[in-house]
Amino acid sequence: LDELATVASIEVLDDLEAGGLIQVRTDERRHEVTLAHPVYGQVVQSSMTRIRARAALAGQARRVEEHGLRRREDPLRVATWRLAATGTADAQLLLQAARLARHTADHAGLERLARGSLAAADSVEARVLLSEALHAQCRFEEAEAALTAAAGLPAPPALRQRLAQARAIVTAWGSGR
């Protein structure tokens, strides 16, 4: 809220909140402003040029990073914004965000983050996360291909076990074998 108040007057923000367009939520010391409905964001995005959208997403990611990624969901937000803005982000941030996205049931978002992580640095964990996203979207052959590609990569024993479990699930559910 404080950062938004530097670019819009309190009167304008008050009018937006009173009109039901934005919501202000307090989370400990953070006063977070969000759109009241997702369709409002789609309307705003559709009116923005790609350059302006990229700058807005990168700026928002930078502001959250400046405060430190202290909240559990911060890595997911920042990685998603950076990926949408530039098509890339730090590989570890993307992997951390993908781990978080795994629990949100946003399988398409998990797929984007896992693919982004793989583009930055190939890893068994990113491939397993990608396979989980693809499996949840009933794209079993792609999920199996992601796991097959992971087989030759170095990984600690715990991750090897997770890879084997993922392969068993995809094989059993996806192909019925």
C-alpha positions in Angstrom: 0.0 0.0 0.0 2.8 2.4 0.9 4.5 1.8 -2.4 1.3 2.2 -4.4 0.6 5.4 -2.6 3.8 6.8 -4.1 2.2 6.6 -7.6 -1.4 7.2 -6.8 -3.0 9.5 -4.3 -4.7 8.2 -1.2 -8.0 9.7 -2.5 -7.7 7.6 -5.8 -6.9 4.5 -3.8 -9.8 5.1 -1.4 -12.2 5.6 -4.4 -10.9 2.3 -5.9 -11.4 0.4 -2.6 -14.8 2.0 -2.0 -15.9 1.1 -5.5 -14.9 -2.5 -5.0 -12.1 -2.6 -7.5 -9.3 -3.2 -5.1 -9.0 -4.9 -1.7 -6.5 -4.0 1.0 -5.4 -7.0 3.2 -3.1 -6.8 6.2 -0.7 -9.6 6.7 1.4 -8.9 9.8 3.3 -5.7 8.8 2.4 -5.9 5.2 -0.6 -4.0 3.7 -1.2 -5.7 0.4 -3.4 -4.3 -2.3 -5.0 -6.7 -4.8 -7.6 -6.5 -7.4 -11.0 -7.5 -6.1 -11.6 -9.8 -9.0 -9.2 -11.5 -11.5 -11.1 -10.2 -14.5 -10.1 -6.7 -13.5 -6.4 -7.7 -14.0 -7.2 -9.2 -17.4 -8.9 -5.9 -18.4 -5.9 -3.9 -17.3 -3.4 -6.3 -19.0 -5.3 -6.2 -22.2 -4.9 -2.4 -22.3 -1.2 -2.4 -21.6 1.6 -2.6 -24.2 4.0 -5.5 -23.8 6.7 -3.1 -22.8 4.6 -1.5 -20.1 3.5 -4.9 -18.8 7.1 -6.1 -18.7 8.2 -3.1 -16.8 5.3 -3.4 -14.3 6.0 -7.1 -13.6 9.8 -6.5 -13.3 9.2 -3.6 -11.0 6.8 -5.5 -8.8 9.3 -8.4 -8.6 12.1 -5.9 -7.7 10.0 -4.3 -4.9 9.3 -7.6 -3.3 12.9 -8.7 -3.6 14.0 -5.4 -1.9 12.0 -6.4 1.1 13.5 -9.8 1.1 11.6 -12.9 0.1 10.3 -13.4 3.7 6.8 -14.6 3.1 6.2 -18.2 2.0 4.5 -17.2 -1.2 7.1 -14.5 -2.2 9.4 -16.8 -4.3 6.3 -18.1 -6.2 5.1 -14.5 -6.9 8.5 -13.1 -7.9 9.5 -16.1 -10.1 6.1 -16.0 -11.9 6.4 -12.2 -12.5 10.0 -12.5 -13.7 9.1 -15.4 -16.0 6.2 -13.4 -17.4 8.2 -10.3 -17.8 11.4 -11.7 -19.3 10.9 -15.4 -20.0 13.6 -16.3 -17.5 14.6 -16.0 -13.9 17.2 -17.4 -11.5 17.2 -21.2 -11.7 17.1 -21.7 -8.0 14.3 -19.2 -7.6 12.3 -20.9 -10.3 12.8 -24.3 -8.7 11.8 -23.0 -5.3 8.7 -21.4 -6.8 7.9 -24.7 -8.6 8.0 -26.5 -5.3 5.5 -24.1 -3.9 3.3 -24.2 -7.0 3.1 -27.9 -6.7 0.8 -27.5 -3.8 -1.5 -24.9 -5.4 -3.2 -27.2 -8.0 -2.2 -24.7 -10.6 -0.7 -27.3 -12.9 -0.2 -25.0 -15.9 1.7 -22.6 -13.6 3.8 -25.4 -12.2 4.6 -26.5 -15.8 5.7 -22.9 -16.7 7.9 -22.7 -13.6 9.4 -26.1 -14.1 10.1 -25.4 -17.8 11.7 -22.1 -16.8 13.9 -23.8 -14.3 14.9 -26.4 -16.9 15.8 -23.7 -19.4 18.0 -22.1 -16.8 19.6 -25.3 -15.5 18.7 -28.9 -16.2 18.0 -30.9 -13.0 16.3 -34.1 -11.9 14.1 -32.2 -9.5 12.8 -29.8 -12.2 12.1 -32.7 -14.5 10.2 -34.5 -11.8 8.2 -31.4 -11.1 7.5 -31.0 -14.8 6.4 -34.6 -15.0 4.0 -34.0 -12.1 2.5 -31.0 -13.8 2.1 -32.8 -17.1 0.7 -35.9 -15.4 -1.9 -33.8 -13.6 -2.9 -32.4 -17.0 -3.3 -36.0 -18.4 -0.3 -35.5 -20.7 1.2 -38.8 -19.8 3.6 -39.3 -22.7 5.2 -35.9 -22.1 5.4 -36.7 -18.4 7.1 -40.0 -19.1 9.5 -38.2 -21.5 10.5 -35.7 -18.8 11.3 -38.5 -16.4 13.2 -40.5 -19.1 15.4 -37.4 -19.7 16.0 -37.1 -15.9 17.3 -40.7 -15.7 20.8 -39.7 -16.9 21.3 -36.7 -14.7 23.2 -36.7 -11.4 21.0 -36.6 -8.2 21.2 -37.6 -4.6 19.6 -40.8 -3.4 16.4 -39.1 -2.0 15.8 -37.5 -5.4 16.5 -40.7 -7.2 13.8 -42.3 -5.1 11.4 -39.5 -5.9 12.2 -40.0 -9.6 11.4 -43.7 -9.3 8.1 -43.0 -7.6 7.1 -40.5 -10.2 8.0 -42.9 -12.9 5.9 -45.6 -11.3 2.9 -43.3 -10.9 3.1 -42.0 -14.5 3.5 -45.6 -15.9 0.7 -47.0 -13.8 -1.8 -44.2 -14.2 -0.8 -42.8 -17.6 -0.3 -45.9 -19.7 -2.0 -48.4 -17.5 1.2 -50.6 -17.4 
